[in-house]
Amino acid sequence: MSNNLAAYRAIVEALRWASESAASATVEILTPVQFIPNQLTGAAECNADHLRPLRDEAAALMAQGDFTICWSPRETIQPARRYAEKAYSAARIQQKEVTQ
């Protein structure tokens, strides 16, 4: 999987989670991938055919709530990234325990 595809999938999953968990909250998603907010706001086109469905899904999810997505340099979101990695690892362990 390419980094760009993984980044879009992460955004879509974050938006899905936020739409289910924070129905009335304002949610700001920060990403170190600059082209994603640009494509979602229409400032840039999505020229990659394989990314368009994810871009469209992310845009549709954003329209369902009070969501914004912003670019942030990687070093400024590093602490959040560590928390996300820990949460992902814990979820994977929990999933393995449930399926065993």
N, C-alpha and C positions, 0 to 999 in steps of 0.2 A: 504494500500500500504506500502510495506517495505521501510525503509530508503534507501537501496541500489537501489531499483527500482526507487524511487523518484530522487535520485542523478543522475542516468543514464538518466532519462527523462529530467532533467534539462540541462544536458550536450547536449543532442540531440537538445533540443529547442534552446539553446544558439548557437549551430553550425548552425542550420537552419537560425536563425536570422542573424548571422554573414555572412553566405553565400549569403543571399539576400541583406544585407545592406552594406557590406564592401567588395565588389567583389575583389578589388585589394589591400586591406590592409593586413598587417600582424596582426594576431589576436592571442593573448595568453589568454587561459582560465585557471583560477586558480580554483582548487577544494580542499576542505578539506577532500575529500574521496580518500585516498591514492591508493586504488586498481584500480580505474578507469584509471588513466594515465598508471599504470603498465600493465593493460590488453590491453589498446589501443596501447601501444608501443611493445607489445609482451613479456614484461619482466615477465608477469604472465599469467596463463591460466584463462579462465572464465569457472568455473565448474558449474555455476548455469544456468540450461537450460532456465529459464525465463528471464535471463539477456542477453543471447547471441544475440538475434535479435537487442536489443538496442546497444550492443557493436558493432555489424556489421554495423548498421546504422550510428553510430557515426564515425566509422573508414572510411566509405564511404564518409561521409560529410567532414571529415578532409582531405581526398585525393583530394577533389575538390578545395581546397584553400590553402592559406599559414597559416595554423592553427597549434598551438601547445597547448598541455594541460599539466599542471604541478600541482603537489601537493603543497599545501601551508597550513601551520597550520591554524586552524580555527581562532585563534586570530588575525592573520595578514590580513585576508580578511573580518573581521567583518564590517568595514565601507562600503565596497562594498555590503555586504549582506544587510545592512540597506537600501541602495539605491535600491537594487533589490526588497526588500519587499515593499518599497514605490511605485515603478513603477508597481509592480504586483497589489497592492491595487488600484492604479489609473486606471489601465487597466480594472480591474473587475468592478469598478464603471462606467466607460465609456461603457463597454459592457452592463451593466444593463440598462443604459440610452438609448442605441441604440435599445435594444430589447423591451423596454416598449412603 
